[in-house]
């Protein structure tokens, strides 16, 4: 599986990078955001220099996704597997979120 990257924003300000590798999801705040003293994206991901690593999509980011009938509709329209939450996050959370947090895919990230 190819590594995928997404910038995470709060009210349009880039705050960190969310990554999906073969078996892990990784989230890390940007140094500039940490220095600004901005709020955490969620209580489960406090603003620290720590790199957060998980075997599944962090619950906060999974919570940005539609559920039930809307999830089924999205996966059919976007031609995605029902279980591919990261791809759905990249394709929907750049504009279709409730609240201040958006997620935008980074292409060509090294």
PyMOL commands that place a pseudoatom at each C-alpha (Angstrom):
pseudoatom trace, name=CA, resn=UNK, resi=1, chain=A, elem=C, hetatm=0, pos=[0.000, 0.000, 0.000]
pseudoatom trace, name=CA, resn=UNK, resi=2, chain=A, elem=C, hetatm=0, pos=[1.220, 3.462, -0.912]
pseudoatom trace, name=CA, resn=UNK, resi=3, chain=A, elem=C, hetatm=0, pos=[1.672, 5.866, 1.998]
pseudoatom trace, name=CA, resn=UNK, resi=4, chain=A, elem=C, hetatm=0, pos=[-0.970, 8.603, 1.980]
pseudoatom trace, name=CA, resn=UNK, resi=5, chain=A, elem=C, hetatm=0, pos=[-0.781, 12.034, 3.604]
pseudoatom trace, name=CA, resn=UNK, resi=6, chain=A, elem=C, hetatm=0, pos=[-3.349, 14.623, 4.628]
pseudoatom trace, name=CA, resn=UNK, resi=7, chain=A, elem=C, hetatm=0, pos=[-2.982, 18.102, 6.074]
pseudoatom trace, name=CA, resn=UNK, resi=8, chain=A, elem=C, hetatm=0, pos=[-5.270, 18.805, 9.007]
pseudoatom trace, name=CA, resn=UNK, resi=9, chain=A, elem=C, hetatm=0, pos=[-6.718, 22.310, 9.440]
pseudoatom trace, name=CA, resn=UNK, resi=10, chain=A, elem=C, hetatm=0, pos=[-8.617, 24.141, 12.170]
pseudoatom trace, name=CA, resn=UNK, resi=11, chain=A, elem=C, hetatm=0, pos=[-10.516, 27.143, 10.808]
pseudoatom trace, name=CA, resn=UNK, resi=12, chain=A, elem=C, hetatm=0, pos=[-8.302, 27.075, 7.718]
pseudoatom trace, name=CA, resn=UNK, resi=13, chain=A, elem=C, hetatm=0, pos=[-5.013, 27.057, 9.666]
pseudoatom trace, name=CA, resn=UNK, resi=14, chain=A, elem=C, hetatm=0, pos=[-2.823, 24.031, 9.006]
pseudoatom trace, name=CA, resn=UNK, resi=15, chain=A, elem=C, hetatm=0, pos=[-2.127, 22.330, 12.320]
pseudoatom trace, name=CA, resn=UNK, resi=16, chain=A, elem=C, hetatm=0, pos=[-0.641, 18.948, 11.485]
pseudoatom trace, name=CA, resn=UNK, resi=17, chain=A, elem=C, hetatm=0, pos=[-0.172, 15.968, 9.219]
pseudoatom trace, name=CA, resn=UNK, resi=18, chain=A, elem=C, hetatm=0, pos=[-2.202, 12.757, 9.216]
pseudoatom trace, name=CA, resn=UNK, resi=19, chain=A, elem=C, hetatm=0, pos=[-0.533, 9.800, 7.509]
pseudoatom trace, name=CA, resn=UNK, resi=20, chain=A, elem=C, hetatm=0, pos=[-1.673, 6.314, 6.564]
pseudoatom trace, name=CA, resn=UNK, resi=21, chain=A, elem=C, hetatm=0, pos=[1.120, 3.791, 6.153]
pseudoatom trace, name=CA, resn=UNK, resi=22, chain=A, elem=C, hetatm=0, pos=[0.759, 0.058, 5.532]
pseudoatom trace, name=CA, resn=UNK, resi=23, chain=A, elem=C, hetatm=0, pos=[-0.424, -0.894, 9.024]
pseudoatom trace, name=CA, resn=UNK, resi=24, chain=A, elem=C, hetatm=0, pos=[-0.518, 2.405, 10.911]
pseudoatom trace, name=CA, resn=UNK, resi=25, chain=A, elem=C, hetatm=0, pos=[-2.071, 5.831, 11.103]
pseudoatom trace, name=CA, resn=UNK, resi=26, chain=A, elem=C, hetatm=0, pos=[0.176, 8.645, 12.300]
pseudoatom trace, name=CA, resn=UNK, resi=27, chain=A, elem=C, hetatm=0, pos=[-0.704, 12.154, 13.439]
pseudoatom trace, name=CA, resn=UNK, resi=28, chain=A, elem=C, hetatm=0, pos=[1.740, 14.899, 14.339]
pseudoatom trace, name=CA, resn=UNK, resi=29, chain=A, elem=C, hetatm=0, pos=[1.210, 18.594, 14.984]
pseudoatom trace, name=CA, resn=UNK, resi=30, chain=A, elem=C, hetatm=0, pos=[3.288, 21.100, 12.995]
pseudoatom trace, name=CA, resn=UNK, resi=31, chain=A, elem=C, hetatm=0, pos=[6.030, 22.804, 15.014]
pseudoatom trace, name=CA, resn=UNK, resi=32, chain=A, elem=C, hetatm=0, pos=[4.713, 26.247, 14.042]
pseudoatom trace, name=CA, resn=UNK, resi=33, chain=A, elem=C, hetatm=0, pos=[1.256, 25.357, 15.324]
pseudoatom trace, name=CA, resn=UNK, resi=34, chain=A, elem=C, hetatm=0, pos=[2.665, 24.065, 18.599]
pseudoatom trace, name=CA, resn=UNK, resi=35, chain=A, elem=C, hetatm=0, pos=[4.572, 27.332, 19.042]
pseudoatom trace, name=CA, resn=UNK, resi=36, chain=A, elem=C, hetatm=0, pos=[1.405, 29.340, 18.397]
pseudoatom trace, name=CA, resn=UNK, resi=37, chain=A, elem=C, hetatm=0, pos=[-0.292, 27.770, 21.412]
pseudoatom trace, name=CA, resn=UNK, resi=38, chain=A, elem=C, hetatm=0, pos=[-3.410, 26.838, 19.463]
pseudoatom trace, name=CA, resn=UNK, resi=39, chain=A, elem=C, hetatm=0, pos=[-5.980, 24.360, 20.777]
pseudoatom trace, name=CA, resn=UNK, resi=40, chain=A, elem=C, hetatm=0, pos=[-5.768, 20.601, 20.374]
pseudoatom trace, name=CA, resn=UNK, resi=41, chain=A, elem=C, hetatm=0, pos=[-7.711, 19.053, 17.534]
pseudoatom trace, name=CA, resn=UNK, resi=42, chain=A, elem=C, hetatm=0, pos=[-9.329, 16.789, 20.153]
pseudoatom trace, name=CA, resn=UNK, resi=43, chain=A, elem=C, hetatm=0, pos=[-8.970, 15.799, 23.800]
pseudoatom trace, name=CA, resn=UNK, resi=44, chain=A, elem=C, hetatm=0, pos=[-7.562, 12.444, 22.685]
pseudoatom trace, name=CA, resn=UNK, resi=45, chain=A, elem=C, hetatm=0, pos=[-4.790, 14.188, 20.677]
pseudoatom trace, name=CA, resn=UNK, resi=46, chain=A, elem=C, hetatm=0, pos=[-3.368, 16.881, 22.998]
pseudoatom trace, name=CA, resn=UNK, resi=47, chain=A, elem=C, hetatm=0, pos=[-1.007, 19.486, 21.537]
pseudoatom trace, name=CA, resn=UNK, resi=48, chain=A, elem=C, hetatm=0, pos=[2.436, 18.007, 22.152]
pseudoatom trace, name=CA, resn=UNK, resi=49, chain=A, elem=C, hetatm=0, pos=[5.485, 17.194, 20.064]
pseudoatom trace, name=CA, resn=UNK, resi=50, chain=A, elem=C, hetatm=0, pos=[4.508, 13.545, 20.427]
pseudoatom trace, name=CA, resn=UNK, resi=51, chain=A, elem=C, hetatm=0, pos=[3.880, 11.541, 17.287]
pseudoatom trace, name=CA, resn=UNK, resi=52, chain=A, elem=C, hetatm=0, pos=[0.591, 9.679, 17.691]
pseudoatom trace, name=CA, resn=UNK, resi=53, chain=A, elem=C, hetatm=0, pos=[0.484, 6.205, 16.139]
pseudoatom trace, name=CA, resn=UNK, resi=54, chain=A, elem=C, hetatm=0, pos=[-2.516, 3.886, 15.886]
pseudoatom trace, name=CA, resn=UNK, resi=55, chain=A, elem=C, hetatm=0, pos=[-3.474, 0.638, 14.131]
pseudoatom trace, name=CA, resn=UNK, resi=56, chain=A, elem=C, hetatm=0, pos=[-6.821, 2.198, 13.191]
pseudoatom trace, name=CA, resn=UNK, resi=57, chain=A, elem=C, hetatm=0, pos=[-8.022, 5.640, 12.129]
pseudoatom trace, name=CA, resn=UNK, resi=58, chain=A, elem=C, hetatm=0, pos=[-8.003, 7.866, 15.205]
pseudoatom trace, name=CA, resn=UNK, resi=59, chain=A, elem=C, hetatm=0, pos=[-11.564, 8.069, 16.609]
pseudoatom trace, name=CA, resn=UNK, resi=60, chain=A, elem=C, hetatm=0, pos=[-11.641, 11.864, 16.279]
pseudoatom trace, name=CA, resn=UNK, resi=61, chain=A, elem=C, hetatm=0, pos=[-11.029, 11.670, 12.522]
pseudoatom trace, name=CA, resn=UNK, resi=62, chain=A, elem=C, hetatm=0, pos=[-13.400, 8.712, 12.110]
pseudoatom trace, name=CA, resn=UNK, resi=63, chain=A, elem=C, hetatm=0, pos=[-16.004, 10.899, 13.807]
pseudoatom trace, name=CA, resn=UNK, resi=64, chain=A, elem=C, hetatm=0, pos=[-15.813, 13.354, 10.899]
pseudoatom trace, name=CA, resn=UNK, resi=65, chain=A, elem=C, hetatm=0, pos=[-17.229, 10.687, 8.580]
pseudoatom trace, name=CA, resn=UNK, resi=66, chain=A, elem=C, hetatm=0, pos=[-20.839, 10.060, 7.651]
pseudoatom trace, name=CA, resn=UNK, resi=67, chain=A, elem=C, hetatm=0, pos=[-22.488, 6.923, 8.993]
pseudoatom trace, name=CA, resn=UNK, resi=68, chain=A, elem=C, hetatm=0, pos=[-25.349, 4.628, 8.028]
pseudoatom trace, name=CA, resn=UNK, resi=69, chain=A, elem=C, hetatm=0, pos=[-27.181, 5.416, 4.805]
pseudoatom trace, name=CA, resn=UNK, resi=70, chain=A, elem=C, hetatm=0, pos=[-24.967, 8.416, 4.048]
pseudoatom trace, name=CA, resn=UNK, resi=71, chain=A, elem=C, hetatm=0, pos=[-21.850, 6.245, 4.408]
pseudoatom trace, name=CA, resn=UNK, resi=72, chain=A, elem=C, hetatm=0, pos=[-23.292, 3.685, 2.004]
pseudoatom trace, name=CA, resn=UNK, resi=73, chain=A, elem=C, hetatm=0, pos=[-24.202, 6.417, -0.454]
pseudoatom trace, name=CA, resn=UNK, resi=74, chain=A, elem=C, hetatm=0, pos=[-20.724, 7.962, -0.265]
pseudoatom trace, name=CA, resn=UNK, resi=75, chain=A, elem=C, hetatm=0, pos=[-18.901, 4.659, -0.752]
pseudoatom trace, name=CA, resn=UNK, resi=76, chain=A, elem=C, hetatm=0, pos=[-21.055, 3.794, -3.785]
pseudoatom trace, name=CA, resn=UNK, resi=77, chain=A, elem=C, hetatm=0, pos=[-20.688, 7.228, -5.386]
pseudoatom trace, name=CA, resn=UNK, resi=78, chain=A, elem=C, hetatm=0, pos=[-16.944, 7.409, -4.700]
pseudoatom trace, name=CA, resn=UNK, resi=79, chain=A, elem=C, hetatm=0, pos=[-16.350, 3.749, -5.659]
pseudoatom trace, name=CA, resn=UNK, resi=80, chain=A, elem=C, hetatm=0, pos=[-14.704, 2.944, -2.320]
pseudoatom trace, name=CA, resn=UNK, resi=81, chain=A, elem=C, hetatm=0, pos=[-14.661, -0.104, -0.109]
pseudoatom trace, name=CA, resn=UNK, resi=82, chain=A, elem=C, hetatm=0, pos=[-16.959, 0.358, 2.904]
pseudoatom trace, name=CA, resn=UNK, resi=83, chain=A, elem=C, hetatm=0, pos=[-13.982, -0.214, 5.230]
pseudoatom trace, name=CA, resn=UNK, resi=84, chain=A, elem=C, hetatm=0, pos=[-11.699, 2.393, 3.595]
pseudoatom trace, name=CA, resn=UNK, resi=85, chain=A, elem=C, hetatm=0, pos=[-12.327, 5.222, 6.036]
pseudoatom trace, name=CA, resn=UNK, resi=86, chain=A, elem=C, hetatm=0, pos=[-9.080, 7.039, 5.220]
pseudoatom trace, name=CA, resn=UNK, resi=87, chain=A, elem=C, hetatm=0, pos=[-9.918, 7.330, 1.521]
pseudoatom trace, name=CA, resn=UNK, resi=88, chain=A, elem=C, hetatm=0, pos=[-13.413, 8.527, 2.417]
pseudoatom trace, name=CA, resn=UNK, resi=89, chain=A, elem=C, hetatm=0, pos=[-11.903, 11.055, 4.834]
pseudoatom trace, name=CA, resn=UNK, resi=90, chain=A, elem=C, hetatm=0, pos=[-9.655, 12.417, 2.072]
pseudoatom trace, name=CA, resn=UNK, resi=91, chain=A, elem=C, hetatm=0, pos=[-12.521, 12.671, -0.400]
pseudoatom trace, name=CA, resn=UNK, resi=92, chain=A, elem=C, hetatm=0, pos=[-15.135, 14.218, 1.894]
pseudoatom trace, name=CA, resn=UNK, resi=93, chain=A, elem=C, hetatm=0, pos=[-13.556, 15.981, 4.888]
pseudoatom trace, name=CA, resn=UNK, resi=94, chain=A, elem=C, hetatm=0, pos=[-12.004, 18.836, 2.917]
pseudoatom trace, name=CA, resn=UNK, resi=95, chain=A, elem=C, hetatm=0, pos=[-15.405, 20.543, 2.742]
pseudoatom trace, name=CA, resn=UNK, resi=96, chain=A, elem=C, hetatm=0, pos=[-18.164, 18.376, 4.152]
pseudoatom trace, name=CA, resn=UNK, resi=97, chain=A, elem=C, hetatm=0, pos=[-17.467, 18.538, 7.884]
pseudoatom trace, name=CA, resn=UNK, resi=98, chain=A, elem=C, hetatm=0, pos=[-19.455, 19.949, 10.751]
pseudoatom trace, name=CA, resn=UNK, resi=99, chain=A, elem=C, hetatm=0, pos=[-17.224, 22.215, 12.795]
pseudoatom trace, name=CA, resn=UNK, resi=100, chain=A, elem=C, hetatm=0, pos=[-13.831, 23.814, 12.396]
pseudoatom trace, name=CA, resn=UNK, resi=101, chain=A, elem=C, hetatm=0, pos=[-11.702, 20.819, 11.334]
pseudoatom trace, name=CA, resn=UNK, resi=102, chain=A, elem=C, hetatm=0, pos=[-11.029, 19.929, 7.704]
pseudoatom trace, name=CA, resn=UNK, resi=103, chain=A, elem=C, hetatm=0, pos=[-8.666, 17.414, 6.137]
pseudoatom trace, name=CA, resn=UNK, resi=104, chain=A, elem=C, hetatm=0, pos=[-7.044, 17.780, 2.713]
pseudoatom trace, name=CA, resn=UNK, resi=105, chain=A, elem=C, hetatm=0, pos=[-4.991, 15.221, 0.841]
pseudoatom trace, name=CA, resn=UNK, resi=106, chain=A, elem=C, hetatm=0, pos=[-1.348, 16.012, 0.174]
pseudoatom trace, name=CA, resn=UNK, resi=107, chain=A, elem=C, hetatm=0, pos=[-0.160, 14.722, -3.180]
pseudoatom trace, name=CA, resn=UNK, resi=108, chain=A, elem=C, hetatm=0, pos=[3.495, 14.177, -3.951]
pseudoatom trace, name=CA, resn=UNK, resi=109, chain=A, elem=C, hetatm=0, pos=[4.554, 14.315, -0.263]
pseudoatom trace, name=CA, resn=UNK, resi=110, chain=A, elem=C, hetatm=0, pos=[8.032, 12.964, 0.406]
for i in range(1, 110): cmd.bond("trace and resi %d" % i, "trace and resi %d" % (i + 1))
show_as sticks, trace
zoom trace
